[in-house]
Amino acid sequence: MQQLHAKGCGLYLLSNAQRIFTEYELRSLGLWDLFDGILISSDEGCCKPDPAFFRSCLTATD
């Protein structure tokens, strides 16, 4: 992930997990800042495999 990030690749996480757990775990492992965007279904009001969840990632990266 660090190599991809260093090369300018966009790294995005789309998760159905709860933010309280996901954010804590990613931050404690030092992974949070490697992502260009993190979308959590509870924040978006929809979850995978709903196409609206995937569209929210695409519109957030425009």
Predicted model as a PDB file, atoms N, CA, C, CB and O in Angstrom, pLDDT in the B-factor column:
MODEL        1                                                                  
ATOM      1  N   MET A   1       0.825  -1.176   0.000  1.00 84.00           N  
ATOM      2  CA  MET A   1       0.000   0.000   0.000  1.00 84.00           C  
ATOM      3  C   MET A   1       0.876   1.249   0.000  1.00 84.00           C  
ATOM      4  CB  MET A   1      -0.942  -0.007   1.201  1.00 84.00           C  
ATOM      5  O   MET A   1       0.570   2.225  -0.686  1.00 84.00           O  
ATOM      6  N   GLN A   2       1.943   1.219   0.754  1.00 83.00           N  
ATOM      7  CA  GLN A   2       2.822   2.390   0.793  1.00 83.00           C  
ATOM      8  C   GLN A   2       3.442   2.648  -0.571  1.00 83.00           C  
ATOM      9  CB  GLN A   2       3.922   2.202   1.843  1.00 83.00           C  
ATOM     10  O   GLN A   2       3.579   3.803  -0.975  1.00 83.00           O  
ATOM     11  N   GLN A   3       3.818   1.597  -1.286  1.00 89.00           N  
ATOM     12  CA  GLN A   3       4.403   1.760  -2.619  1.00 89.00           C  
ATOM     13  C   GLN A   3       3.375   2.315  -3.591  1.00 89.00           C  
ATOM     14  CB  GLN A   3       4.952   0.422  -3.138  1.00 89.00           C  
ATOM     15  O   GLN A   3       3.689   3.210  -4.376  1.00 89.00           O  
ATOM     16  N   LEU A   4       2.170   1.807  -3.553  1.00 88.00           N  
ATOM     17  CA  LEU A   4       1.116   2.317  -4.433  1.00 88.00           C  
ATOM     18  C   LEU A   4       0.825   3.784  -4.122  1.00 88.00           C  
ATOM     19  CB  LEU A   4      -0.170   1.475  -4.286  1.00 88.00           C  
ATOM     20  O   LEU A   4       0.675   4.601  -5.031  1.00 88.00           O  
ATOM     21  N   HIS A   5       0.748   4.107  -2.845  1.00 79.00           N  
ATOM     22  CA  HIS A   5       0.485   5.484  -2.440  1.00 79.00           C  
ATOM     23  C   HIS A   5       1.620   6.404  -2.904  1.00 79.00           C  
ATOM     24  CB  HIS A   5       0.313   5.571  -0.907  1.00 79.00           C  
ATOM     25  O   HIS A   5       1.376   7.509  -3.389  1.00 79.00           O  
ATOM     26  N   ALA A   6       2.843   5.938  -2.752  1.00 84.00           N  
ATOM     27  CA  ALA A   6       4.009   6.730  -3.166  1.00 84.00           C  
ATOM     28  C   ALA A   6       4.030   6.961  -4.672  1.00 84.00           C  
ATOM     29  CB  ALA A   6       5.299   6.038  -2.735  1.00 84.00           C  
ATOM     30  O   ALA A   6       4.543   7.980  -5.133  1.00 84.00           O  
ATOM     31  N   LYS A   7       3.480   6.030  -5.441  1.00 89.00           N  
ATOM     32  CA  LYS A   7       3.433   6.162  -6.900  1.00 89.00           C  
ATOM     33  C   LYS A   7       2.258   7.013  -7.363  1.00 89.00           C  
ATOM     34  CB  LYS A   7       3.353   4.792  -7.546  1.00 89.00           C  
ATOM     35  O   LYS A   7       2.076   7.230  -8.561  1.00 89.00           O  
ATOM     36  N   GLY A   8       1.469   7.489  -6.423  1.00 85.00           N  
ATOM     37  CA  GLY A   8       0.350   8.353  -6.783  1.00 85.00           C  
ATOM     38  C   GLY A   8      -0.933   7.618  -7.115  1.00 85.00           C  
ATOM     39  O   GLY A   8      -1.879   8.220  -7.623  1.00 85.00           O  
ATOM     40  N   CYS A   9      -0.977   6.335  -6.836  1.00 87.00           N  
ATOM     41  CA  CYS A   9      -2.205   5.577  -7.076  1.00 87.00           C  
ATOM     42  C   CYS A   9      -3.251   5.979  -6.047  1.00 87.00           C  
ATOM     43  CB  CYS A   9      -1.939   4.046  -7.019  1.00 87.00           C  
ATOM     44  O   CYS A   9      -2.934   6.193  -4.877  1.00 87.00           O  
ATOM     45  N   GLY A  10      -4.475   6.079  -6.482  1.00 86.00           N  
ATOM     46  CA  GLY A  10      -5.557   6.384  -5.553  1.00 86.00           C  
ATOM     47  C   GLY A  10      -5.980   5.135  -4.809  1.00 86.00           C  
ATOM     48  O   GLY A  10      -6.317   4.119  -5.417  1.00 86.00           O  
ATOM     49  N   LEU A  11      -5.962   5.216  -3.508  1.00 88.00           N  
ATOM     50  CA  LEU A  11      -6.365   4.093  -2.669  1.00 88.00           C  
ATOM     51  C   LEU A  11      -7.599   4.486  -1.874  1.00 88.00           C  
ATOM     52  CB  LEU A  11      -5.215   3.660  -1.722  1.00 88.00           C  
ATOM     53  O   LEU A  11      -7.583   5.452  -1.112  1.00 88.00           O  
ATOM     54  N   TYR A  12      -8.656   3.730  -2.061  1.00 89.00           N  
ATOM     55  CA  TYR A  12      -9.924   4.032  -1.417  1.00 89.00           C  
ATOM     56  C   TYR A  12     -10.450   2.798  -0.709  1.00 89.00           C  
ATOM     57  CB  TYR A  12     -10.948   4.545  -2.439  1.00 89.00           C  
ATOM     58  O   TYR A  12     -10.340   1.679  -1.211  1.00 89.00           O  
ATOM     59  N   LEU A  13     -11.017   3.016   0.451  1.00 90.00           N  
ATOM     60  CA  LEU A  13     -11.612   1.937   1.230  1.00 90.00           C  
ATOM     61  C   LEU A  13     -13.108   2.163   1.295  1.00 90.00           C  
ATOM     62  CB  LEU A  13     -10.997   1.858   2.656  1.00 90.00           C  
ATOM     63  O   LEU A  13     -13.568   3.233   1.692  1.00 90.00           O  
ATOM     64  N   LEU A  14     -13.859   1.160   0.907  1.00 88.00           N  
ATOM     65  CA  LEU A  14     -15.311   1.174   1.049  1.00 88.00           C  
ATOM     66  C   LEU A  14     -15.651   0.046   2.005  1.00 88.00           C  
ATOM     67  CB  LEU A  14     -16.053   1.011  -0.343  1.00 88.00           C  
ATOM     68  O   LEU A  14     -15.349  -1.118   1.741  1.00 88.00           O  
ATOM     69  N   SER A  15     -16.274   0.394   3.107  1.00 89.00           N  
ATOM     70  CA  SER A  15     -16.480  -0.600   4.155  1.00 89.00           C  
ATOM     71  C   SER A  15     -17.905  -0.593   4.670  1.00 89.00           C  
ATOM     72  CB  SER A  15     -15.524  -0.359   5.298  1.00 89.00           C  
ATOM     73  O   SER A  15     -18.531   0.458   4.800  1.00 89.00           O  
ATOM     74  N   ASN A  16     -18.409  -1.790   4.963  1.00 87.00           N  
ATOM     75  CA  ASN A  16     -19.703  -1.933   5.621  1.00 87.00           C  
ATOM     76  C   ASN A  16     -19.542  -2.010   7.138  1.00 87.00           C  
ATOM     77  CB  ASN A  16     -20.429  -3.179   5.104  1.00 87.00           C  
ATOM     78  O   ASN A  16     -20.528  -2.126   7.865  1.00 87.00           O  
ATOM     79  N   ALA A  17     -18.312  -1.946   7.610  1.00 85.00           N  
ATOM     80  CA  ALA A  17     -18.064  -2.008   9.051  1.00 85.00           C  
ATOM     81  C   ALA A  17     -18.480  -0.698   9.716  1.00 85.00           C  
ATOM     82  CB  ALA A  17     -16.573  -2.307   9.335  1.00 85.00           C  
ATOM     83  O   ALA A  17     -18.689   0.312   9.044  1.00 85.00           O  
ATOM     84  N   GLN A  18     -18.596  -0.727  11.037  1.00 86.00           N  
ATOM     85  CA  GLN A  18     -18.958   0.473  11.774  1.00 86.00           C  
ATOM     86  C   GLN A  18     -17.741   1.372  11.932  1.00 86.00           C  
ATOM     87  CB  GLN A  18     -19.545   0.113  13.148  1.00 86.00           C  
ATOM     88  O   GLN A  18     -16.635   0.900  12.194  1.00 86.00           O  
ATOM     89  N   ARG A  19     -17.957   2.674  11.769  1.00 88.00           N  
ATOM     90  CA  ARG A  19     -16.854   3.639  11.826  1.00 88.00           C  
ATOM     91  C   ARG A  19     -16.054   3.517  13.125  1.00 88.00           C  
ATOM     92  CB  ARG A  19     -17.394   5.060  11.685  1.00 88.00           C  
ATOM     93  O   ARG A  19     -14.825   3.561  13.099  1.00 88.00           O  
ATOM     94  N   ILE A  20     -16.736   3.365  14.247  1.00 90.00           N  
ATOM     95  CA  ILE A  20     -16.045   3.369  15.532  1.00 90.00           C  
ATOM     96  C   ILE A  20     -14.957   2.286  15.591  1.00 90.00           C  
ATOM     97  CB  ILE A  20     -17.051   3.166  16.668  1.00 90.00           C  
ATOM     98  O   ILE A  20     -13.909   2.493  16.204  1.00 90.00           O  
ATOM     99  N   PHE A  21     -15.202   1.153  14.965  1.00 90.00           N  
ATOM    100  CA  PHE A  21     -14.214   0.074  14.953  1.00 90.00           C  
ATOM    101  C   PHE A  21     -13.207   0.267  13.831  1.00 90.00           C  
ATOM    102  CB  PHE A  21     -14.904  -1.282  14.808  1.00 90.00           C  
ATOM    103  O   PHE A  21     -12.002   0.121  14.036  1.00 90.00           O  
ATOM    104  N   THR A  22     -13.705   0.595  12.642  1.00 91.00           N  
ATOM    105  CA  THR A  22     -12.844   0.714  11.467  1.00 91.00           C  
ATOM    106  C   THR A  22     -11.810   1.814  11.639  1.00 91.00           C  
ATOM    107  CB  THR A  22     -13.679   0.981  10.226  1.00 91.00           C  
ATOM    108  O   THR A  22     -10.622   1.597  11.401  1.00 91.00           O  
ATOM    109  N   GLU A  23     -12.253   2.984  12.047  1.00 94.00           N  
ATOM    110  CA  GLU A  23     -11.318   4.102  12.185  1.00 94.00           C  
ATOM    111  C   GLU A  23     -10.259   3.803  13.243  1.00 94.00           C  
ATOM    112  CB  GLU A  23     -12.072   5.391  12.546  1.00 94.00           C  
ATOM    113  O   GLU A  23      -9.072   4.046  13.024  1.00 94.00           O  
ATOM    114  N   TYR A  24     -10.685   3.281  14.376  1.00 95.00           N  
ATOM    115  CA  TYR A  24      -9.728   2.954  15.438  1.00 95.00           C  
ATOM    116  C   TYR A  24      -8.680   1.951  14.954  1.00 95.00           C  
ATOM    117  CB  TYR A  24     -10.465   2.393  16.663  1.00 95.00           C  
ATOM    118  O   TYR A  24      -7.483   2.143  15.169  1.00 95.00           O  
ATOM    119  N   GLU A  25      -9.134   0.888  14.304  1.00 95.00           N  
ATOM    120  CA  GLU A  25      -8.206  -0.148  13.851  1.00 95.00           C  
ATOM    121  C   GLU A  25      -7.245   0.379  12.793  1.00 95.00           C  
ATOM    122  CB  GLU A  25      -8.975  -1.340  13.299  1.00 95.00           C  
ATOM    123  O   GLU A  25      -6.046   0.109  12.860  1.00 95.00           O  
ATOM    124  N   LEU A  26      -7.756   1.126  11.820  1.00 95.00           N  
ATOM    125  CA  LEU A  26      -6.885   1.655  10.769  1.00 95.00           C  
ATOM    126  C   LEU A  26      -5.877   2.656  11.324  1.00 95.00           C  
ATOM    127  CB  LEU A  26      -7.718   2.313   9.674  1.00 95.00           C  
ATOM    128  O   LEU A  26      -4.717   2.657  10.915  1.00 95.00           O  
ATOM    129  N   ARG A  27      -6.304   3.493  12.238  1.00 96.00           N  
ATOM    130  CA  ARG A  27      -5.380   4.468  12.835  1.00 96.00           C  
ATOM    131  C   ARG A  27      -4.332   3.776  13.706  1.00 96.00           C  
ATOM    132  CB  ARG A  27      -6.157   5.501  13.671  1.00 96.00           C  
ATOM    133  O   ARG A  27      -3.156   4.137  13.672  1.00 96.00           O  
ATOM    134  N   SER A  28      -4.758   2.786  14.482  1.00 97.00           N  
ATOM    135  CA  SER A  28      -3.802   2.110  15.368  1.00 97.00           C  
ATOM    136  C   SER A  28      -2.772   1.309  14.584  1.00 97.00           C  
ATOM    137  CB  SER A  28      -4.539   1.191  16.336  1.00 97.00           C  
ATOM    138  O   SER A  28      -1.664   1.087  15.071  1.00 97.00           O  
ATOM    139  N   LEU A  29      -3.118   0.876  13.385  1.00 95.00           N  
ATOM    140  CA  LEU A  29      -2.180   0.143  12.532  1.00 95.00           C  
ATOM    141  C   LEU A  29      -1.387   1.061  11.600  1.00 95.00           C  
ATOM    142  CB  LEU A  29      -2.929  -0.885  11.711  1.00 95.00           C  
ATOM    143  O   LEU A  29      -0.530   0.599  10.847  1.00 95.00           O  
ATOM    144  N   GLY A  30      -1.677   2.358  11.653  1.00 93.00           N  
ATOM    145  CA  GLY A  30      -0.976   3.313  10.807  1.00 93.00           C  
ATOM    146  C   GLY A  30      -1.394   3.265   9.351  1.00 93.00           C  
ATOM    147  O   GLY A  30      -0.627   3.654   8.470  1.00 93.00           O  
ATOM    148  N   LEU A  31      -2.605   2.792   9.091  1.00 92.00           N  
ATOM    149  CA  LEU A  31      -3.087   2.654   7.714  1.00 92.00           C  
ATOM    150  C   LEU A  31      -4.021   3.777   7.276  1.00 92.00           C  
ATOM    151  CB  LEU A  31      -3.792   1.342   7.558  1.00 92.00           C  
ATOM    152  O   LEU A  31      -4.202   3.998   6.079  1.00 92.00           O  
ATOM    153  N   TRP A  32      -4.605   4.474   8.216  1.00 93.00           N  
ATOM    154  CA  TRP A  32      -5.620   5.490   7.910  1.00 93.00           C  
ATOM    155  C   TRP A  32      -5.133   6.493   6.868  1.00 93.00           C  
ATOM    156  CB  TRP A  32      -6.021   6.228   9.181  1.00 93.00           C  
ATOM    157  O   TRP A  32      -5.849   6.791   5.912  1.00 93.00           O  
ATOM    158  N   ASP A  33      -3.939   7.007   7.045  1.00 90.00           N  
ATOM    159  CA  ASP A  33      -3.415   8.057   6.170  1.00 90.00           C  
ATOM    160  C   ASP A  33      -2.931   7.550   4.821  1.00 90.00           C  
ATOM    161  CB  ASP A  33      -2.293   8.763   6.854  1.00 90.00           C  
ATOM    162  O   ASP A  33      -2.553   8.351   3.965  1.00 90.00           O  
ATOM    163  N   LEU A  34      -2.934   6.242   4.611  1.00 88.00           N  
ATOM    164  CA  LEU A  34      -2.532   5.698   3.313  1.00 88.00           C  
ATOM    165  C   LEU A  34      -3.670   5.750   2.298  1.00 88.00           C  
ATOM    166  CB  LEU A  34      -2.050   4.261   3.474  1.00 88.00           C  
ATOM    167  O   LEU A  34      -3.445   5.587   1.099  1.00 88.00           O  
ATOM    168  N   PHE A  35      -4.871   5.974   2.769  1.00 90.00           N  
ATOM    169  CA  PHE A  35      -6.028   6.019   1.878  1.00 90.00           C  
ATOM    170  C   PHE A  35      -6.309   7.445   1.442  1.00 90.00           C  
ATOM    171  CB  PHE A  35      -7.263   5.422   2.561  1.00 90.00           C  
ATOM    172  O   PHE A  35      -6.189   8.385   2.226  1.00 90.00           O  
ATOM    173  N   ASP A  36      -6.684   7.590   0.182  1.00 89.00           N  
ATOM    174  CA  ASP A  36      -7.092   8.883  -0.352  1.00 89.00           C  
ATOM    175  C   ASP A  36      -8.543   9.180   0.000  1.00 89.00           C  
ATOM    176  CB  ASP A  36      -6.897   8.921  -1.868  1.00 89.00           C  
ATOM    177  O   ASP A  36      -8.982  10.329  -0.036  1.00 89.00           O  
ATOM    178  N   GLY A  37      -9.264   8.148   0.334  1.00 88.00           N  
ATOM    179  CA  GLY A  37     -10.649   8.307   0.743  1.00 88.00           C  
ATOM    180  C   GLY A  37     -11.122   7.063   1.457  1.00 88.00           C  
ATOM    181  O   GLY A  37     -10.744   5.946   1.106  1.00 88.00           O  
ATOM    182  N   ILE A  38     -11.950   7.266   2.457  1.00 91.00           N  
ATOM    183  CA  ILE A  38     -12.540   6.158   3.204  1.00 91.00           C  
ATOM    184  C   ILE A  38     -14.026   6.428   3.296  1.00 91.00           C  
ATOM    185  CB  ILE A  38     -11.895   5.999   4.629  1.00 91.00           C  
ATOM    186  O   ILE A  38     -14.450   7.449   3.837  1.00 91.00           O  
ATOM    187  N   LEU A  39     -14.806   5.517   2.771  1.00 88.00           N  
ATOM    188  CA  LEU A  39     -16.259   5.638   2.822  1.00 88.00           C  
ATOM    189  C   LEU A  39     -16.797   4.496   3.663  1.00 88.00           C  
ATOM    190  CB  LEU A  39     -16.885   5.629   1.392  1.00 88.00           C  
ATOM    191  O   LEU A  39     -16.524   3.324   3.402  1.00 88.00           O  
ATOM    192  N   ILE A  40     -17.558   4.857   4.665  1.00 89.00           N  
ATOM    193  CA  ILE A  40     -18.130   3.865   5.568  1.00 89.00           C  
ATOM    194  C   ILE A  40     -19.641   3.911   5.408  1.00 89.00           C  
ATOM    195  CB  ILE A  40     -17.705   4.125   7.055  1.00 89.00           C  
ATOM    196  O   ILE A  40     -20.260   4.973   5.475  1.00 89.00           O  
ATOM    197  N   SER A  41     -20.216   2.747   5.198  1.00 85.00           N  
ATOM    198  CA  SER A  41     -21.625   2.670   4.822  1.00 85.00           C  
ATOM    199  C   SER A  41     -22.553   3.381   5.796  1.00 85.00           C  
ATOM    200  CB  SER A  41     -22.036   1.238   4.707  1.00 85.00           C  
ATOM    201  O   SER A  41     -23.524   4.007   5.371  1.00 85.00           O  
ATOM    202  N   SER A  42     -22.279   3.299   7.083  1.00 82.00           N  
ATOM    203  CA  SER A  42     -23.167   3.959   8.041  1.00 82.00           C  
ATOM    204  C   SER A  42     -23.140   5.475   7.881  1.00 82.00           C  
ATOM    205  CB  SER A  42     -22.777   3.582   9.466  1.00 82.00           C  
ATOM    206  O   SER A  42     -24.132   6.142   8.176  1.00 82.00           O  
ATOM    207  N   ASP A  43     -22.026   6.027   7.420  1.00 83.00           N  
ATOM    208  CA  ASP A  43     -21.937   7.465   7.154  1.00 83.00           C  
ATOM    209  C   ASP A  43     -22.691   7.837   5.877  1.00 83.00           C  
ATOM    210  CB  ASP A  43     -20.464   7.898   7.043  1.00 83.00           C  
ATOM    211  O   ASP A  43     -23.254   8.927   5.771  1.00 83.00           O  
ATOM    212  N   GLU A  44     -22.693   6.930   4.923  1.00 80.00           N  
ATOM    213  CA  GLU A  44     -23.297   7.197   3.618  1.00 80.00           C  
ATOM    214  C   GLU A  44     -24.794   6.880   3.570  1.00 80.00           C  
ATOM    215  CB  GLU A  44     -22.581   6.398   2.558  1.00 80.00           C  
ATOM    216  O   GLU A  44     -25.500   7.341   2.673  1.00 80.00           O  
ATOM    217  N   GLY A  45     -25.269   6.100   4.525  1.00 77.00           N  
ATOM    218  CA  GLY A  45     -26.682   5.740   4.557  1.00 77.00           C  
ATOM    219  C   GLY A  45     -27.043   4.617   3.606  1.00 77.00           C  
ATOM    220  O   GLY A  45     -28.224   4.361   3.376  1.00 77.00           O  
ATOM    221  N   CYS A  46     -26.053   3.944   3.053  1.00 79.00           N  
ATOM    222  CA  CYS A  46     -26.281   2.773   2.223  1.00 79.00           C  
ATOM    223  C   CYS A  46     -25.024   1.912   2.293  1.00 79.00           C  
ATOM    224  CB  CYS A  46     -26.626   3.171   0.740  1.00 79.00           C  
ATOM    225  O   CYS A  46     -23.972   2.373   2.734  1.00 79.00           O  
ATOM    226  N   CYS A  47     -25.139   0.664   1.858  1.00 74.00           N  
ATOM    227  CA  CYS A  47     -23.973  -0.219   1.973  1.00 74.00           C  
ATOM    228  C   CYS A  47     -23.804  -1.089   0.734  1.00 74.00           C  
ATOM    229  CB  CYS A  47     -24.099  -1.103   3.213  1.00 74.00           C  
ATOM    230  O   CYS A  47     -24.694  -1.200  -0.109  1.00 74.00           O  
ATOM    231  N   LYS A  48     -22.627  -1.700   0.660  1.00 77.00           N  
ATOM    232  CA  LYS A  48     -22.354  -2.616  -0.445  1.00 77.00           C  
ATOM    233  C   LYS A  48     -23.358  -3.754  -0.362  1.00 77.00           C  
ATOM    234  CB  LYS A  48     -20.879  -3.155  -0.401  1.00 77.00           C  
ATOM    235  O   LYS A  48     -23.650  -4.200   0.747  1.00 77.00           O  
ATOM    236  N   PRO A  49     -23.885  -4.234  -1.430  1.00 81.00           N  
ATOM    237  CA  PRO A  49     -23.570  -3.986  -2.831  1.00 81.00           C  
ATOM    238  C   PRO A  49     -24.440  -2.922  -3.500  1.00 81.00           C  
ATOM    239  CB  PRO A  49     -23.691  -5.254  -3.587  1.00 81.00           C  
ATOM    240  O   PRO A  49     -24.556  -2.919  -4.726  1.00 81.00           O  
ATOM    241  N   ASP A  50     -25.046  -2.032  -2.743  1.00 80.00           N  
ATOM    242  CA  ASP A  50     -25.885  -0.977  -3.320  1.00 80.00           C  
ATOM    243  C   ASP A  50     -25.037  -0.110  -4.258  1.00 80.00           C  
ATOM    244  CB  ASP A  50     -26.535  -0.102  -2.195  1.00 80.00           C  
ATOM    245  O   ASP A  50     -24.027   0.449  -3.831  1.00 80.00           O  
ATOM    246  N   PRO A  51     -25.435   0.006  -5.527  1.00 82.00           N  
ATOM    247  CA  PRO A  51     -24.672   0.831  -6.474  1.00 82.00           C  
ATOM    248  C   PRO A  51     -24.490   2.274  -6.009  1.00 82.00           C  
ATOM    249  CB  PRO A  51     -25.356   0.827  -7.817  1.00 82.00           C  
ATOM    250  O   PRO A  51     -23.509   2.922  -6.374  1.00 82.00           O  
ATOM    251  N   ALA A  52     -25.415   2.774  -5.216  1.00 82.00           N  
ATOM    252  CA  ALA A  52     -25.298   4.152  -4.714  1.00 82.00           C  
ATOM    253  C   ALA A  52     -24.058   4.313  -3.842  1.00 82.00           C  
ATOM    254  CB  ALA A  52     -26.555   4.545  -3.916  1.00 82.00           C  
ATOM    255  O   ALA A  52     -23.451   5.383  -3.822  1.00 82.00           O  
ATOM    256  N   PHE A  53     -23.679   3.267  -3.125  1.00 80.00           N  
ATOM    257  CA  PHE A  53     -22.487   3.328  -2.277  1.00 80.00           C  
ATOM    258  C   PHE A  53     -21.237   3.452  -3.134  1.00 80.00           C  
ATOM    259  CB  PHE A  53     -22.394   2.083  -1.373  1.00 80.00           C  
ATOM    260  O   PHE A  53     -20.338   4.230  -2.816  1.00 80.00           O  
ATOM    261  N   PHE A  54     -21.177   2.695  -4.211  1.00 81.00           N  
ATOM    262  CA  PHE A  54     -20.041   2.778  -5.122  1.00 81.00           C  
ATOM    263  C   PHE A  54     -20.010   4.118  -5.851  1.00 81.00           C  
ATOM    264  CB  PHE A  54     -20.088   1.635  -6.132  1.00 81.00           C  
ATOM    265  O   PHE A  54     -18.936   4.678  -6.073  1.00 81.00           O  
ATOM    266  N   ARG A  55     -21.181   4.635  -6.223  1.00 81.00           N  
ATOM    267  CA  ARG A  55     -21.254   5.939  -6.874  1.00 81.00           C  
ATOM    268  C   ARG A  55     -20.772   7.036  -5.939  1.00 81.00           C  
ATOM    269  CB  ARG A  55     -22.682   6.229  -7.337  1.00 81.00           C  
ATOM    270  O   ARG A  55     -20.153   8.003  -6.383  1.00 81.00           O  
ATOM    271  N   SER A  56     -21.052   6.896  -4.648  1.00 81.00           N  
ATOM    272  CA  SER A  56     -20.600   7.922  -3.704  1.00 81.00           C  
ATOM    273  C   SER A  56     -19.078   7.987  -3.666  1.00 81.00           C  
ATOM    274  CB  SER A  56     -21.153   7.643  -2.296  1.00 81.00           C  
ATOM    275  O   SER A  56     -18.512   9.058  -3.450  1.00 81.00           O  
ATOM    276  N   CYS A  57     -18.415   6.868  -3.869  1.00 78.00           N  
ATOM    277  CA  CYS A  57     -16.952   6.871  -3.942  1.00 78.00           C  
ATOM    278  C   CYS A  57     -16.490   7.577  -5.213  1.00 78.00           C  
ATOM    279  CB  CYS A  57     -16.398   5.428  -3.897  1.00 78.00           C  
ATOM    280  O   CYS A  57     -15.549   8.370  -5.185  1.00 78.00           O  
ATOM    281  N   LEU A  58     -17.141   7.291  -6.298  1.00 79.00           N  
ATOM    282  CA  LEU A  58     -16.749   7.899  -7.577  1.00 79.00           C  
ATOM    283  C   LEU A  58     -16.968   9.407  -7.561  1.00 79.00           C  
ATOM    284  CB  LEU A  58     -17.537   7.270  -8.736  1.00 79.00           C  
ATOM    285  O   LEU A  58     -16.137  10.151  -8.082  1.00 79.00           O  
ATOM    286  N   THR A  59     -18.048   9.867  -6.984  1.00 79.00           N  
ATOM    287  CA  THR A  59     -18.296  11.305  -6.952  1.00 79.00           C  
ATOM    288  C   THR A  59     -17.369  12.003  -5.952  1.00 79.00           C  
ATOM    289  CB  THR A  59     -19.764  11.584  -6.596  1.00 79.00           C  
ATOM    290  O   THR A  59     -17.017  13.166  -6.146  1.00 79.00           O  
ATOM    291  N   ALA A  60     -16.973  11.304  -4.891  1.00 66.00           N  
ATOM    292  CA  ALA A  60     -16.070  11.890  -3.911  1.00 66.00           C  
ATOM    293  C   ALA A  60     -14.660  12.056  -4.467  1.00 66.00           C  
ATOM    294  CB  ALA A  60     -16.035  11.035  -2.660  1.00 66.00           C  
ATOM    295  O   ALA A  60     -13.884  12.869  -3.964  1.00 66.00           O  
ATOM    296  N   THR A  61     -14.329  11.290  -5.501  1.00 59.00           N  
ATOM    297  CA  THR A  61     -12.976  11.330  -6.050  1.00 59.00           C  
ATOM    298  C   THR A  61     -12.860  12.219  -7.280  1.00 59.00           C  
ATOM    299  CB  THR A  61     -12.526   9.941  -6.395  1.00 59.00           C  
ATOM    300  O   THR A  61     -11.767  12.384  -7.820  1.00 59.00           O  
ATOM    301  N   ASP A  62     -13.967  12.790  -7.728  1.00 52.00           N  
ATOM    302  CA  ASP A  62     -13.925  13.674  -8.907  1.00 52.00           C  
ATOM    303  C   ASP A  62     -13.219  14.971  -8.601  1.00 52.00           C  
ATOM    304  CB  ASP A  62     -15.331  13.968  -9.410  1.00 52.00           C  
ATOM    305  O   ASP A  62     -13.094  15.827  -9.477  1.00 52.00           O  
TER     306      ASP A  62                                                      
ENDMDL                                                                          
END                                                                             
